[in-house]
């Protein structure tokens, strides 16, 4: 079983949120497919908001349209490429129509089909895999700074503070030329977690910090389950608590709060998908304990941070 969550925040400085993100599931041939989409718009004067929203809506429409087609197999690489091609043309045409030259967006999509992860991206929004307490960057930024790093002109640490770190070499909608995403495919292990984020997060937190926050959030998951097993002196209906305290959503809140603590100059967006080991899903375990209990029990679930 997989779970998913997403959250976006305007940050502490910007007047508008030009980021968008969404995570959801669909069924193809009775198989649950888990999807995450994230975009970071650019262009100013509301142009970035328009571009990122167009990318999100086109991606959702194309992915969700697969449900009605009753397909026995989906070529996800082709689907992802089609999304970027169509979104690029639509955003470029829209910019011309509304006189918003330079309007564009980054974009990243991940699909989890069984234990297979397929991800595509354009720009500097990122895909990470969290596995065995370590964070691995799967995407590579399409930016001037990344090019300088690749060619050995600067180090990775210097790149974090480079004055041109926000200049992209590739974006969606800024040119009529076809927009080709880079695509990665990975086999996920049980309990792996996939994270998508805008540079409002990756530009503020080191990979090690992100990994530590994820580890802390997942440990909270275990603590909740332990308290449910041991604390039986009070009665409370857990339904609402379960609905509003999804562990991955809790982690997205922790990540965004930390980025804001470090300044929050940019919009901040995070999507998460988690691969669950068969028979070891947190919420399934909680429901089993609940159904096997003769009385209601209290769970002291951590409160989500104010954002």
TADARA-V374657 format. One record per backbone hydrogen bond with DSSP energy under -1.0 kcal/mol. NH is the residue of the N-H (numbers start at 1). CO is the residue of the C=O. Records with the same first field share a line. If there is no record, write none. Layout:
# TADARA-V374657
NH=CO ; CO
This chain:
# TADARA-V374657
3=274
5=272
7=270
9=268
12=264
20=39
22=37
24=35
26=33
28=31
31=28
33=26
34=112
35=24
36=110
37=22
38=108
39=20
41=18
42=104
47=44
50=46
51=47
52=48
53=49
54=50
55=51
56=52
57=53
58=54
59=55
60=56
61=57
62=58
63=59
64=60
65=61
66=63
67=64
70=67
76=74
79=75
80=76
81=77
82=78
83=79
84=80
85=81
86=82
87=83
88=84
89=85
90=86
91=87
92=88
93=89
94=90
95=91
96=92
97=93
98=94
100=95
103=100
104=42
105=172
106=40
107=122
108=38
109=120
110=36
111=118
112=34
113=116
116=113
117=186
118=111
119=184
120=109
121=182
122=107
126=197
128=195
129=136
130=193
131=134
134=131
136=129
138=127
139=127
142=123
143=141
144=167
147=143
148=144
149=145
150=146
151=147
152=149
153=148
159=155
161=158
165=162
167=164
169=142
170=142
172=105
182=121
184=119
186=117
188=115
191=275
192=189
193=130
194=273
195=128
196=271
197=126
198=269
201=198
202=198
203=199
204=201
205=201
210=206
211=207
212=208
213=209
214=210
215=211
216=212
217=213
218=214
219=215
220=216
221=217
222=218
223=219
224=220
225=221
226=222
227=223
228=224
229=225
230=226
231=227
242=238
243=239
244=240
250=246
251=247
252=248
253=249
254=250
255=251
256=252
257=253
258=254
259=255
260=256
261=257
262=258
263=260
264=259
268=9
270=7
271=196
272=5
273=194
274=3
275=192
276=1
280=277
285=281
286=282
287=283
288=284
289=285
290=286
291=287
292=288
301=299
